[in-house]
């Protein structure tokens, strides 16, 4: 991370870094002529010819023109992939040439073949100490030669005092890239002087060097006061210096052993002043630093939000996403609803503009949009049409757009969305068609007014007789039956006509559930189940693929309860229970079989009340992401975490967890659902709180202007009343529950992007203060605890049974 920061924030030094294609980082040609004139050099040559031309050029080549021409040919052959390493000693001899153009080409040669010639590389050192090339060479090989690096340190120190600011910056930059104790110790004094250098280029380079030195030796960096000097650079008059100082401090603070970086309101305003004068990367670093500002009053958050809103008009997608990240963060501390509405409207157009970029940028934008509209639905509530898929979109872009279309669908626009989904259901890509059919079913469940039209669309798809389309339609229709009981049972005969087309476990399990659930309304339900039971023992029995057997077990029990006088139903249920309890090794199936057998043997009437109990209609509530986790994820907008929809600490080693800091200005609902990092993720005691220009430094033992982690942890929510367990179809078969953790309805949280919804519904299930992973195990078994007459779980509050309580296990 630090090397990336140093490279991207040091454009002048990068100009001296040639690339394999023959161009420097700025896009200027490496050669003096134009690229079209240099095309003649891209021809395969022989090693002997090049060596002879180099030797001939030494005799009569006053302006170095012949030597330059030969080196162009050699570099062109390297670019084409030809091995030029036998010319190592001949090319290195050109280092003594005073021409900067030749030095660049020799450097490119050394970068390509230096590592393959460790025995000859020492020959380069005497003539290699020509500053630019030597430093880049030492960056590559310095750490592997700790015994020889001391020979170079005097030259380093001499260049650190050079009159040329480029040379001074190059010297300290190279030293910071060699993480050896002897170099780090020698760098201390030159780096201290460079941080106070009169030239801003040296100061900005020195700021990045502090982050590199901190990586090599954190304690020395703190002892020598470099972190405090970075704090002073944040108040520098040069915007580039400010940006690099901020980048270094953010880099240091993100380490586990780093200081906790906070800025107060005064310095935040100073950073905003430098924001307009900074480069694109500098703007990103400054706005990342604003994420460490904790507003103590709503007015502070509102003022800063108004000042950075203009950055939404920037042409760089990274700047736009970073600006949106800061705005979403500040909204948690704002009270002005009109301002929140205004900002939400301003965030929409730049996000839509990003969809006109390449597919990779589109995908990054779509994954971030999917998070943003869950928390602030008003941002894109009227822009569902821009997410309609194009014929040439890659499949990953199409699937991401489908999910966003579903999130943005509501009563006003469901017909447009449904028509588009029907078009997608006739595409040739199987995965895309499956997702489109499922989205139609999810739309029917989310928007009640759309249910009738969605059912008509699904029946039309079933008429196509395309196998995978029919199977997906059956799966989603089963969920629609759960959502609207008693409304669409008339279509069951049409579903039964396609029973033979179902060969996938999930589709077969859905159809079996329908037959069992409505066995009293299907005249030949016993015959249908008898045919399905025929292959009972041949169905997969693994825990992840036992959908069909679980569904059959529950369906035959329902059939027996509905038609207890039928000999066929008695024969079927006896056969299935016997197979389940005697010949099946799957413990889930076997235990459920014993449970059903015991229920039917003791009291069939009570078994009917249990098995056929009224089931709660499914909703899209389970499709939502936990509000506290969503707020935490939005702190990583524009990063890998926003693409994976996971916090970085879950997939990046030693990444520091982030959470909304508490303050008097934090919204009450945001405070209730706030995720607190576990104790091992809390920042250390050293806090680099940046005081303002006229403010005294914080006293020992205080945190200054920033707000630290609160001492109190929000209380755990009480366990909600458990709903009745669904039958076998719920064992991994509910197609409308989004298991990838990115779910929430676009309109489910209310409108205008406010802190809408019942906060208690989204309270975090685990306490963040204790750090004990088993502290809340009581709620883990809430659905399986016996309930009293009022529906509340019985027990003594800690998950243990009271004396005399009946054991629920047989």
N, C-alpha and C positions, 0 to 999 in steps of 0.2 A: 504493500500500500504506500509506504513512504517513498520508495523508488519511483513509483508511478506519479506521485505528487511532485517529486523533484523534477522529473522529466517534463511533465506537462506545464509546470509553472516557470520553466527556465528557457524560454524560446530562443534567446540569443545564443546560449551554449548549444542548443540543439541545431543551430544553423551550421555548426562545425561537425555535425554527425552525419556522414554520408550513409546512404542506404544501399541495399543490394541491387537496386534498380538503377543506380547511377545518379540519383538525385539526393539532395539534402532534404532535411525535414520540412523546410519551408516551401518546397516545390520548385526551387531554382535549380537549373541544370548544374551538375557537378563540373562539366567541361565549360570552356569559354565559349564555344560555338553553340549554335542552336541544336535542339535534339534531332531535327531532320538532317543536319549536316553530319552528325555523329553516327547516323545509321550505318555508314559504310564500315565502321569498326566492328560491327557485330557479325564477324565471319570467323569460322573456326581456324585457329592458327596453330603452328607447331612450336614446341618449347625451344628447340634449337634456334629457330628463326628469331624469336623474341629475345633470346639471350644475346645473339649476335648483334641485333639492332641496339640493345642497351649498351653493349661494350663499344660499338661504333659511335654512339652518341656521346660518350665520355671524351672522345678525342676532339671533336670540333662541333660544339653546340653551345655557343655563347648565350643565346636567348632561351635555351632549354626547350626549343620547339620540338626537336626530334625525340627527346626523352619524354615529353608530354604526349606525343603521338603514340609512342610504344606503350606507355602506361594506359592510355585510353583503350588500346587493343586488348591489353591484359585484363583490365576491369570489365570490358565487354564480354570476354570469354568466361570470366568468373560469373557474370550475370547469367550467361547461357548454361552454366553448370559444368563447364570444363575445368579440369584439375590443373591449376597453375602453381601448385605448391613447390615443384622443383625450382622455380624461379625465386625462392625465398631470399637467398643471400643477394641475388642481383637486384631485386626490387628494394631491399632494405638499404642498399648502398645509395639509393636516391634520396634518403632522408636528409642528407647534408645540403641538398639543393634549397636555395632560399625561396623558391616559388611556393606560395601557399597552395596553389592548385595541385602541384605535384605531391605535396605533403598529404593532402586529403586523399589522393588516390593510393598512396603508400599505406596510409592508415586503414583504408578499406581493405587492402590486401592483408594487412596484419590481423584485422578483425576476423577475416575469413580463415587464415591459416596459422595464426600465432599459436593456438593451442596444440596444433599437430606438430609443432617444432619446438618443444620445450628446451632441447639441447642447444638450439641456435638463437633462442630469443635473447639470451644474455649478450649476444654480440650487438644487439640493437641499442642497449642501454647507453653507451657513450654518446652516440649521435642522436639517441632517442630523446634526450633531455632537451627537447625543443618545445617544452611547455604543453601545447595543445595535444599533440600526439602522445607524449609520454604520460600525461595524466589519464587519458582514456585507456592507455595500455595498463597503467597501474590499477585502475578500477577493475579490470578484468583479472589481473594476475597478482595483485598486491597481497591479498589475504593468503594466497598459497605459497608466498615466499616471505614468511615472517623474519627469517634470519638475514635477508638481504634488504628488507625495507628500510632499515636504519640508514643505509647508505644514501637513500633518496631524501630523507627528512630535511637535511640542510638546504637542499634545493627547494623543497616545499616552503620552508620558512623564509627563504630569500624572496620567493615569488609572492608570498603573502604581504610583503612590504613593497611590491613593485608599484611604479607610478601609474601603470595602466590598470584601470578598474576591472577590465575583462580578465587580466592575468590574476589579479588578487582573488576575484570570484572563482576562477577556475581552480586555483590552488586549494582554497578551503573546501570547495565542493568535492574535489578528488580525495582529499584527506578524510572527509566525513564518510566517504563510500568504502573506506578500508577499515573494517571493524576490528583493528588490532589494538591492544592496550598501549603499545608504544606510540602509535599514531594518534590515538585519542588523547593521550596525555600531552603530546606535542601540539595538538590542535587547540588546546584550551585557551591560551593567550591570543593566538591569531583570530580565533572565532569571536572572542570577547571584543577585540578591536573591530572586527568586521561588522558586528551587530551595531556598532556606533560609527561606521564608516560614513564619510561625507557623501559618497556616491550611492544613490538609491539602488542601483543594480547590485552592488556588493551586499547591501543590507538585505535585499529580498532573497539573495542566494544564501546568505548566512542564516536566515530564518528557517529555510528548509533544512539546512545542515544541522540545526539543533534537533530536529526530529530524528534525523539519522543517528546522531550521537546518542540521543536518548535511547534508541533501540539497542545500541551497542553497550552502553553503560548508564543506566537510569540514575543510579545514586550519584555518580560524578556530575551528571548534568544538573541535578538538583542542588548539589553542594556548591557548584560554581555559579549558581544564580542565573543560568541561562533561561529558565522558565520565566523568571521575573523580567528578564530583558525582553523576552518575547511579548510579555504583557505591555511593556513600554512601546514596543513597535506597533501595537494595535492603535496607538494614538499618533502614528507617523503621518506626515503631510502627504506622502506618496501612496496612492491607492494600491499599487502593485505590492508594495512592502506590507501594507495592512493585510491584503489578501493572503500573502504567503505566511505572515505571522499567524493569522487565523487558521490557515491550513495546518501549520505545524502544531498549534495548540489542540486542534480537534484530533489530529493524528495521535498525539500523546494521550489525550483524555480517553480515547477508545481502547487503550491497553488496560489489561487487568491491573497492572501495577502502576498505571498512570494516575495523574492528578485528576480531580473532578473539575471540569471546566464550566464556569458559569459567568455570564455577563449581566451587568445591571442595565437599567434603563438608559443611563447616560451614555455608556459605551455602545449600547445598541443603536442609539441615534447617530453616534460617530461612525459606526460601521455602515449605516444606511447612507451617510454622506459619501463614503468611499465607494459605495456600491455602483453608482452611476458611472464612475470613472474607471472601473475595473474591467478586465477582460472577461470572457465567458466563464473560464474556469475560476477566475477570481470571484465572480458573482456567486458561483455555486458554493465556494468555500465560505464566503461571508454569510450566505443564507443558512448554510449548515450550522454556522456558529450561532445564528439567531435562534436555532432550536434549543440552545442552552439557556436562553433568556426565559425566566419565569415571571410573568406579569403578576404584580401584587395588587393591581387595580384593573378593572375592565377597561378603563380609559387608555391605559398603556398598550394593551393588546390591540385596541381599535386603531390607535394612532399608527402603530407599526404596520398593521395590516393594510391600512390605506396607503402607506408610503411604498409598500412593495407590490401592490396590485398592478402597477404599471409594468412590472417585469413579465406579466402574462402575455404581453405583446411581443416578447423576444422571439427571434427566429430559431433559437437553439432549443431542441426538445428537452435536453437535460436541465436547462435553466427553467423552462416552464414547469417541469415536474417538481423541481426543487422548490419553486415558488408556491406551487399548490400544496406541497407538504407543509411548508411554514404556515400558510393560511389555514389549513385544516387544523394544525396544532393550535394556532392562536384563537380559533373559533371556540375552543373549549373554555376560554377565559373571557369571552365577550358576552355582553348583555343586550346590546343594540340589535334587535331582530331585523330591522330594516337594513342595517349594514351587512348582516349575515346573508340576507336575501340578495343584496346587491353583489356581494362577493361571489355567491354561488352562480349568479347569472354570468359574471365575468369569467368564471373558470370554464364554462362550457365551450365557447368558440375555440380557444387554443387546443383543447382536447380533441375536438372534431377535426381541426386542421392537421393534427398529427396522424390522422387516419389516411391522409393523402400521401404519406411517406412510403418507404419500402415495406415489405411484409414483416421484416424483423422489428423495425420501429413500431409498426402497427401492433404487433403482438405485445410488445412491452406496454404500449399505451392501453391496449384492451385489458390486460391483466390489472393495470393500475385503475382503470375506469371501473372495473368490476368491484374493486374495494371501495372506491370513492362513492359510487351511487348507492351502496348499501348504507353508508353513514350519512351522506348528504344527497338524497334523491332528487332535490330540486336542481342539481347541477345540469342534468341532461334529460329531465322529465319530458321535454317536448322534442327531443332529437332522436327518437327511436328509428326513424327512417335512415339515418346515416349509418346505422349498423346492419342494414340489409346486405346480404352477401353478394359479392360479384362473382361472375363465372370463373375468373382467373385467380381468385383468392386461394392461397394454400389451405390445406385442410385444417391446420392448427389455428389459422385466423378465422375460418368459418365457424369452428366449434366455439371459439371465444366470443364471436359475435352472437351466436345463438343464445348463449347464456345471458348476455347483456340484454338481448331482445326480450327474453323472458322476464328479466328483472324490471325492465322499464314498461312492461305491458300493464295496462289498467283499463278501466271501463271505457275511457274515451278513445283508446287506440287499439283495442283488442282485435277488431276486424281486420285492420291493416296487417297486424302481426300474424293473425291466423292465415290470411291469404298468402302471405309470404312463406309460412311454414308448410302450407300445402304444396307450394311450388317446390320447396326443397325435398319433400317426400317423394318426388318423382325423379330425383337426380340419380346418377349412376354410382356415386360413391356410397358404399354400404354403410360405413360408420356414420357418415353425415346424415344419411336417410334415417338411420335408427335414432340418432339424436334429435332429428326434426320431429319424428313421430312421438317421441317421449315428451318433447317440448309442447306438443299439442295437448297431451294429457295433463301436463303440469299447468298449462294455461287454463284448462277447464277447472282445475281445482283452485287456482289462485283467484280467478275472476268468475264469479257465479253467473253473471249475465252471459258469459261466453260458453257456458257448459253445453247448451243445446246445439250450438253451431259446431262446437268441437266434436261432439258425439256424431253429428252428421258427417263431419270430415273424416273421422276415424272409420265409420262404416263404409264410406266411399273407398278408403284405402284398403279395407278388408276385401272389397269386391275386386280389387286388382289381382288377388290371388298370388301376389308375390310373397314368398314364404317368410322372409325376414320382416317384411312390412306387417304381415298378419300377426306374427308373433309379438312384435313390439306393440301393436294396437291392442292385443289381448291383455298384455301386461298393464298398460295404462288404463284400460277400461276397468280392470279389477279395482284400481285405486279410485276411479271415479265412482264406482258402486259404494265404496267406503265413504267417500266425501258426501254423496247425495243419496242416502238410503231411500229406497222406495220410488225412485224417479225413473230409472232407466232399465228396469228388469225386463222390459218388453223386447230388448235386443238379445236376450240370452239365446233363443233358438238359432239366431244367425251365428252367434259365436260357436255354438255346438256343431254347426255344419262344418266348421273348419278345424275340428278336433284332430283329424288325421294329419293336418299340416304342421302341427306343433311338435318339434323334435328337440328344442332347447329346454334345459331344466327349468329356467326361470319362467318361460312361457307355459310349459306344462303345469308347473306348480300354481301359476295364476289361474289357469282354466280349472284345475282341480278344486281350487278354493271356491271359485264361482259355483261349480256343480254342488259342492258340499254345503255351501252357505245357502243356496236356494234349492236344495234337494226337494223341498215340499212343493215347489212351483214347477219343477221339471218332472214330467211324467215318467220318463225312462231314466231317471238319475241312477237307479240301482244298476241298470244294464251298462250305463256309461262307466260307472265306477268299477263294475266287475271286469270290464275290458281293460281298464287302466291298471287294476290291481294284478292283472295276469303277469306283468313283468316287474312286480314289486321287488323281488330279490335281485333282479339284474340292474336296478337303478344304482347310481353311485352312492356309496354310504359314507364318503369322507365328510368331515364336519362342514367343509366349505361348499360341498356339492350335494348335500342331502335334502335339497329343497323339495324334490318330488316325493320322497318317502315321508317326510314330515307332513306335507300337504295331504297325501293319501291317508295317513293315519288319522288326522283330524277330520278329514272329509267323511271317512267311513263311519266314524263315531257319530258325526252329525246326521248321517243318513240313517243310522240305527235309531237315533232319538226321534227323528222325524217319522220314520216308518218302522216303528218297533214291532208291528204285527207282520211285517213282510219276512218270509223265510229267506229270501235272497239277501236282505240286509243283515239278518242274523248270521248267515253263513259267511258273508264277506267280512263283517267285523270280527268274528271269531277267528277267521283265517289270518287276517292281518295282525291282530293282537298276538296270536301264537307265533307268527313269524318274527314279529318285532321283539318279543320277550325271550325267544329261544334261539333264533338263528342270526340275529343282527348284533354286531360288535360295537356299533356306534352307541356310546353311552347316552347321548341326547335322545335318540330314538327309543332305546330300551327303557330308559326312565320314564319317558312320556307314555310308552305303552303300558308300563306297570301302573302309572297314575290313572290312565283311562280305564284299565281293567278293574282297578280297585273302585273307582267311582261307579262304574256300571254294575259291579257286583253288589255293592252296599245299598245304593239307592238310585235307580235310574232316573227318578224324577228330579232329585237334586243334581244329578249329572247334567240333565238338560238345562237346568237353571244356570249352571256354571259354564257349560260349553256354548250354549246359545245366548249367553248374556248379551245385552245391548252393548255394542262396541262404540267407543267415542269416535266420531267422524274425524278423519285425518285432515290436517290443515297444513298450510305452508309455514307454520311456526317452527317446525323442525328444520326448515330450509334456511334458517337464519344463522349467521355467525354471532357468537357471543359478543355483546356490545363492548365489554372491556377488552377482549382480545382484538376486536376490530380497531378500537382506538389505539391499541399498542402497535398493530400492524401498520396503521397509517403513518406512524412515526418513521417508517422505512420506505415511504413512497419514492419510487424511482430507483430502488435498489433491487438486488436479487430477492430479498425477502418479499417484496411486493409482487414478484413474478411467481415465486413458489407458494405464496400465501402462507409463509411460515416465518417466524422470527429468526433472525440470523444466528442467534446463539444455539439454535437447534441443528444447524448444519455447518457452521463455521467454528472451528476450534478456537477457544479463548475469546470469542466475541462477547462484548459486554451487553447485557440486557438493557433495554430502554423502557421507560414507562412515563406516563403523564405525571409530572411533579405536582405535588399538592401546593396550594396557595390560597389565600382568602378570595381570590378572583375566580377560582375553578368552579364551574357549574356544579350544582348539587347532584344532578344525575350522573355527570361524569365522575364525580367523587365516589358515588356509591358503587360504580362498576369498575373503578380504577384498579388495574393490575399492579401489585407491588412486587418488585423482584425479590427472590429469595435472599436470605442474609448473605450468602456467598457472592451475590451479584451486586450488593450495595457498594457504592463508591468508598474508597479509603478515606482516612481522616484528613489527608492533605487536600486542601481545596484551593484551587487557583481562581479565586473570585476576583474579577477585574474591577478595580475601583475607577471612578471617573476622574477627570483631570483635576477637579477641585476637591476631591474627596480624600480623606486620609485612608491609609491602608487599614484593613480590618485588624482588630485586636486579636491576640492569641486566644484560641478557643472559640472564636466566632466565625461565621461563614460570610460576613460581608453582606453585599447587596443581593446575592443569589439566594434562592430557596433550596434548602437541602431536603433530603428524604424525610418525610414525616415520621414521628415516633409512633403514632397510633396507626393500627391496622384496622380497616373496616371490618365489622363483625361478619361472621359467616351467615349466609341466609339459612333460614329454617327449611327443612326438607319439605318439598311440596307433596301434596296428596298424590299417591300413585294411582295411575289409571289401570284398568283391567288389562291383563295381558292378552294380546291377540293370539290367534291360533297359529298353526304351522306356517302360514304364509308370511308371518312377520319375521321368520328366521332368515334374515338376509334377503327378503323378497319384496320389501316396500320400495318400489322403484322411484318414488318421489322424494325420498330423503337423500339429500346431497351429502355424500360421505366424504367429500374431499375438503370439507371445512371452509368453503368459500360462500356459504349460502346466506342470503338474507333478501327479503323482497325489497324491490326498489321503492315501492310505495308502502311497505309494511311499517316503516318507521315514522310515518306522517309526512307532512310536506314542508317546503321551504328549508329543508335541511336542518331543522331545529333538533334539539335534544328530545325527540318525541318518543313515545312508547312507554310502557310500564317498565321502569328501571329494575324492579324486582324480578322481572321475567328474565333479565339478562345478567343477573348477578353472577359473579365468578364462583364456580363450584368449590374451588380450593382456596383456603386462606393463604396469604402470602407472607405472613409474619412468622409462623412457627418453624417452617422449613422441614417439618416432619411429614413425609409422604403418606403416613398412615393416620394422620390426625383427623381426617374426615371420612374414615372408612364406613362410619355409620350410614352415611347417605348413599354409599355405593350399593347397599343391599336394601334400599328403601322399597323397591318394587316387589321384593320377595318377602317382606315382613307381614305378619298377620295384622289385619285391620280390625278396629272395633266398629261399633254400630255407626259411628259418625264418619267412618272412612279414614280415620287417622291411624298411623302405625302404632301397634302396641309395643311396649318395651319400656326399659328404664332410662332411655335417652342416650345410652352409650352403646347400643347395638346388642346388648345381652338380653336373654329372656328373663322375665320375672319368675319367681318361684310359683309353681303350679300352672304355668302357662303350657298349653298343649303343644307338643312337638308336631311341627307341620310335616316332617318326613315320616314315611310309612315304615 
